[in-house]
Amino acid sequence: MKKNFFSKLIVLLVIMLNIGFAIGVLYVFLKVGSEPTTLVTAWFAFTTGELWMLAGIKKNKIRQESKDDY
């Protein structure tokens, strides 16, 4: 398996979940006439946080590998 398979899978999963969530919110807006603002804010805060954490892990791995080279 490739070295970065898991992180790429997580990024793809987050993108797909965000697309599905956006479609669901648009459907709710069409039926009800108002958007669930708090839910939208919480969802995108969660997924953005997940991506930031994944980026931080990757950054630390790169930093550790560069220290090991010296």
Backbone as CSV, one residue per row, in Angstrom:
resi,resn,N_x,N_y,N_z,CA_x,CA_y,CA_z,C_x,C_y,C_z
1,MET,0.825,-1.179,0.000,0.000,0.000,0.000,0.870,1.244,0.000
2,LYS,0.342,2.302,-0.538,1.105,3.536,-0.602,1.261,4.142,0.778
3,LYS,2.266,4.995,0.905,2.612,5.584,2.190,1.534,6.539,2.709
4,ASN,0.926,7.340,1.847,-0.039,8.354,2.266,-1.478,7.948,1.996
5,PHE,-1.760,6.667,1.869,-3.089,6.207,1.492,-4.138,6.616,2.513
6,PHE,-3.839,6.449,3.805,-4.824,6.728,4.846,-5.215,8.196,4.869
7,SER,-4.227,9.092,4.821,-4.542,10.520,4.877,-5.298,10.965,3.629
8,LYS,-4.952,10.416,2.482,-5.689,10.755,1.260,-7.113,10.220,1.324
9,LEU,-7.296,9.065,1.919,-8.624,8.500,2.091,-9.467,9.382,3.020
10,ILE,-8.875,9.859,4.094,-9.592,10.726,5.035,-9.997,12.032,4.351
11,VAL,-9.081,12.632,3.590,-9.398,13.881,2.883,-10.533,13.645,1.890
12,LEU,-10.473,12.565,1.134,-11.531,12.250,0.180,-12.861,12.021,0.897
13,LEU,-12.821,11.312,2.018,-14.027,11.054,2.795,-14.639,12.358,3.319
14,VAL,-13.811,13.272,3.814,-14.306,14.552,4.317,-14.940,15.353,3.185
15,ILE,-14.315,15.361,2.020,-14.876,16.082,0.874,-16.230,15.491,0.486
16,MET,-16.305,14.177,0.413,-17.566,13.531,0.032,-18.655,13.783,1.085
17,LEU,-18.296,13.710,2.351,-19.265,13.979,3.407,-19.741,15.436,3.368
18,ASN,-18.841,16.358,3.081,-19.239,17.769,2.976,-20.186,17.990,1.805
19,ILE,-19.933,17.331,0.690,-20.829,17.443,-0.458,-22.200,16.871,-0.105
20,GLY,-22.232,15.700,0.506,-23.502,15.095,0.921,-24.243,15.959,1.920
21,PHE,-23.516,16.539,2.860,-24.132,17.416,3.853,-24.720,18.653,3.189
22,ALA,-23.979,19.241,2.259,-24.472,20.436,1.562,-25.739,20.120,0.775
23,ILE,-25.771,18.975,0.122,-26.969,18.568,-0.616,-28.137,18.385,0.350
24,GLY,-27.881,17.761,1.484,-28.931,17.576,2.496,-29.458,18.897,3.032
25,VAL,-28.564,19.846,3.287,-28.984,21.161,3.786,-29.806,21.888,2.728
26,LEU,-29.394,21.784,1.462,-30.171,22.414,0.392,-31.562,21.800,0.283
27,TYR,-31.659,20.493,0.464,-32.951,19.821,0.424,-33.844,20.292,1.579
28,VAL,-33.260,20.374,2.773,-34.016,20.853,3.931,-34.468,22.287,3.698
29,PHE,-33.600,23.109,3.143,-33.960,24.494,2.864,-35.107,24.570,1.859
30,LEU,-35.078,23.689,0.858,-36.146,23.661,-0.137,-37.482,23.284,0.502
31,LYS,-37.471,22.310,1.412,-38.704,21.829,2.029,-39.212,22.742,3.144
32,VAL,-38.314,23.247,3.975,-38.717,23.979,5.172,-38.696,25.492,4.942
33,GLY,-37.758,25.960,4.177,-37.651,27.389,3.921,-36.662,28.117,4.803
34,SER,-35.959,27.385,5.672,-34.897,28.005,6.468,-33.757,27.005,6.619
35,GLU,-32.589,27.563,6.803,-31.419,26.695,6.919,-31.076,26.440,8.385
36,PRO,-30.528,25.279,8.693,-30.096,24.987,10.062,-28.699,25.588,10.307
37,THR,-28.664,26.871,10.609,-27.411,27.629,10.685,-26.425,27.043,11.694
38,THR,-26.895,26.710,12.866,-26.008,26.171,13.899,-25.433,24.824,13.483
39,LEU,-26.249,23.993,12.877,-25.773,22.697,12.414,-24.734,22.858,11.313
40,VAL,-24.963,23.766,10.384,-24.000,24.017,9.302,-22.676,24.494,9.889
41,THR,-22.739,25.423,10.823,-21.518,25.942,11.457,-20.765,24.833,12.187
42,ALA,-21.478,24.042,12.952,-20.840,22.961,13.703,-20.236,21.911,12.779
43,TRP,-20.944,21.559,11.717,-20.453,20.535,10.796,-19.155,20.978,10.130
44,PHE,-19.159,22.186,9.566,-17.962,22.632,8.867,-16.819,22.947,9.822
45,ALA,-17.109,23.334,11.051,-16.058,23.497,12.057,-15.426,22.143,12.381
46,PHE,-16.258,21.119,12.502,-15.754,19.770,12.779,-14.872,19.256,11.647
47,THR,-15.371,19.337,10.414,-14.591,18.783,9.299,-13.329,19.591,9.048
48,THR,-13.392,20.913,9.239,-12.186,21.729,9.083,-11.172,21.369,10.163
49,GLY,-11.650,21.172,11.378,-10.756,20.760,12.462,-10.086,19.426,12.185
50,GLU,-10.841,18.493,11.637,-10.258,17.190,11.294,-9.145,17.336,10.261
51,LEU,-9.382,18.151,9.252,-8.363,18.352,8.217,-7.143,19.081,8.770
52,TRP,-7.349,20.053,9.675,-6.225,20.741,10.296,-5.396,19.773,11.141
53,MET,-6.070,18.891,11.872,-5.341,17.914,12.689,-4.538,16.959,11.809
54,LEU,-5.138,16.520,10.717,-4.434,15.638,9.791,-3.224,16.341,9.197
55,ALA,-3.372,17.619,8.852,-2.251,18.389,8.316,-1.150,18.547,9.369
56,GLY,-1.544,18.737,10.614,-0.557,18.857,11.689,0.233,17.572,11.886
57,ILE,-0.441,16.437,11.806,0.234,15.144,11.917,1.242,14.987,10.785
58,LYS,0.821,15.325,9.573,1.701,15.214,8.407,2.905,16.143,8.557
59,LYS,2.660,17.362,9.033,3.737,18.331,9.219,4.756,17.828,10.241
60,ASN,4.267,17.234,11.329,5.166,16.690,12.346,5.971,15.513,11.811
61,LYS,5.352,14.679,10.974,6.087,13.562,10.377,7.193,14.064,9.467
62,ILE,6.896,15.087,8.679,7.910,15.654,7.783,9.037,16.279,8.591
63,ARG,8.689,16.990,9.650,9.694,17.607,10.517,10.562,16.528,11.166
64,GLN,9.949,15.442,11.629,10.692,14.358,12.265,11.618,13.677,11.264
65,GLU,11.144,13.464,10.039,11.981,12.840,9.007,13.179,13.729,8.664
66,SER,12.981,15.045,8.641,14.099,15.932,8.332,15.100,15.936,9.464
67,LYS,14.657,15.783,10.719,15.585,15.681,11.854,16.366,14.374,11.792
68,ASP,15.719,13.304,11.344,16.381,12.007,11.265,17.453,11.988,10.178
69,ASP,17.300,12.831,9.171,18.280,12.867,8.077,19.603,13.475,8.515
70,TYR,19.590,14.294,9.556,20.825,14.956,9.997,21.539,14.187,11.035
